[in-house]
Amino acid sequence: MSNAYASLEKKTIKKVTRRIVPFIILLYIIAFLDRANLGYAALDMNDALGLTSQMFGLASGIFFIGYFLFEVPSNVLLERFGARKWIARILVTWGIVVILTGFVESAVHLYFLRFLLGALEAGFFPGIILYLTYWFRVKERAKTIAMFMTAIAISFIIGAPFSTWVMDNISWMGMDGWRWMFILEGLPAVILGVITFFYLTDRPQQAKWLTSEEKDWLTRELEREKEAKAEKDGKQYGIKQTLSNPRVWFLALIYFTFNIGIYGIAFWLPQIIQSFSDVLSNTQVGLMTMIPYIAGAIAMNIWSRRSDRLGERRLHAAIPLVVGCLGMFASGMTSNPVASIAMMAIAVAGMYSFYGPFWSLATQFLSTSAAAVGIAVINSIGNLSGFVGPYGIGMIQEATGNVNIALYFLSISLLVPSILLFTMRKDLITRPPLSTDRPSDISVK
């Protein structure tokens, strides 16, 4: 590799990273905050609306039914209309629904708006993962995806104290604080949706912020990867072929079982922490909720950089799940609040470290237009467990009154995907990726 090539490579990747990654991190912070803020609202909202534990679990989980039904069509449309326009549309519409959630008067209203939120947000996450394949080579993806997914942890680090502070301190116009929380946290999505339309660039060739030399180099590099994959696999896969491919469903099963744990914690952690003491204010609960996610943000970036450096994905996805499983189980075993939070921090660090290597593994199997369908399928099937996790905890909590049993349930949900990854067939890892380079292959039939 010549010095000139190395210099151009470093300069271009750095410029692309600085332009794209901080902005999509900001978008995902808002996305996940607007998805998970129901967990903070529950500290006051459940009493206000008369929600039982099972009803709250249903309200949390029904989001993912809408998400599941509309995710694949949304990602196909993103590929057709372009990321800039479609992601902007997603942001504006979901922001409006979050604002409207501040005005709900019954459980039925809440169920409807949460379903609608899932339907309108569908496609955002897999769309961003697909978008990153337009700009970053395989060898940079785990690190880039991990940086992007740090937004999940940041959304809790920022959102937990902010949301609970709003609930404790804002009651403008006689409205409860949890209502203002939804309104104030829905507005940024609408604003950022408008900004997205003007800020994002669909493809490197259209990037006015790159020089001609940088655009040509990046385009050639990405095209070279695409051609190398096509040479290894002469088959062309459309929607039907992608949906019937065992690799897609195997990864979807892994992601499904993993998400039972991640979403169970996302929606229930504030209430779990509140159960430690009768004297904790909402703001104090929010501050304590930050701790596990700070650990997760640090761990996921360190671990994903290691995965990129070694070029290994499967074990780097499996091992953190074992750590998460053990941390979750230990958290349920102790009655000491400090020890429980410490074990929960270890669990969250393990769970979040899974993301970068896993999605790098998934995109390694899928190339070009196949990724639009394949990533959406993996994510939509996986996110169905966003219904199973919160609703399952609600049922367990209502039936037993014991949160520890719910934590054991979540622990098992992390053990299963780790076993699947450890036993993953070698031909699934080494087989050439699915490739759909013909535009007709992604048309809606």
C-alpha positions, 0 to 999 in steps of 0.5 A: 500500500502506497503512502498516497493511498494510505493517506487518501484512505485515512482522510476519506474515512475520517471525513465520512465518519465525522460527517455521518456518524455523530448525526445518526447517533443523535437521531438514534438517541432521539429514536430510542428515547421516544421508544423507551420513555414509556418506562419512565412515564410508568412511574406516574402514568400507570396510576393515572391511567389505571394500568396493571403490570400486565396492561403496561407490559402490553402497552410496551410490547404492542409497539413492536407489533406495528414495527414488525408489520411495517419494517420490511416494506419500509426498508424496501421503500427506503432503498427506492426513495433514498435514505435522506427522504425516507428517514426524514419522513420516519422522524417527523411522523414518529415525533408527532405520535410521541407528542400525541401520547402526552394527551392519552386518557385511557389504556386503549388510547395508549395501545393505539398510539404505541402501535402507530409509533411502531408502524411509523418508526419501522425501518429506521434502525435497519435503514441506518444499518443499510445506509452505513453499507453505502459509506463504510467498508466491511472492515470498518463496520463493527466499529461504526455500528458500535459507535452508532449503537452507543446511542442506545446507551446515551439515550438512557444516560441522558433520557433517564435523568431528564425524563424523570426531572421533567416528571417531577418538576414540570406541570404547566397548564395543569398537565401532569409531568409525565404528559409533558415528558412525551410532548417535550421529547417528541418535538426533537424528532420533528425538528431533526426530521426536517434537518435530515432532509437537508443534511444527509447524502444518499450516496458517496457520488452525491457528496458535495462535502467530499473532493472528487478524488475522495468520492472516486476512491470511496466509490471504487472501494465499495464497488470492489467489495461488491464485485468481489462478493458477486464473483464468489456467489453467482446467484441472484436473490429477490425478496422470496429467496432472501426470506427463505434463506436459512442464514437470515432466519438463523440470525433472526432467531438469535436477535429475537432471543437477545431482544427479550432481555434488552427490551425487558430491561429497557422498559422495566428497569426504572420500576425495578429500581423504584422497588428498591426503596419507597422513598426514591423520587422519580429523579433519583430513579432516573439517576440510578438508571444511568449507571448500567448504561454508562457501563454499556456505552464504554464496553460496547465500543471497546469490544467492537474495536477489538472485533474489528482489529481481529476480524472476528465476529461470531465469538465476539457476539457470543461471549458478551451474551454469556456475561450478560446472562451471568450479570442478570442472574446475579442481579436477581440473586441479591437483595442488596440494591448496590450489588444489584445495580452493579450486577445489572451494569455488568449485564448491560455491558455484556448485552450492548457489546453484542451489537457491533459484532452481530450486525457486522456478522449479519451484513457480512452475509448480505450485500447490496440490495439483499441487505435492504430486505435481509437486515429488515427481516432480521430486525423485524423478527428480532424485535417481535421479542420487544413484545415478548420481553416487556409483556412476559415480565408484566405477566410474571410480576403480576402472577408472582409479585417477585421481580427476581423471577423476571430477571431469571427469565431475562437471564435465560433469554440471553443464554439461548442466543449465546448457545446458538452463536457458539454452535453456529455452523462453519459453512454459515460463516464462510459461505459467500454472502447473499447478493441482489444487484438487480433493481427488480429484485427488491421491487414490491411484488 
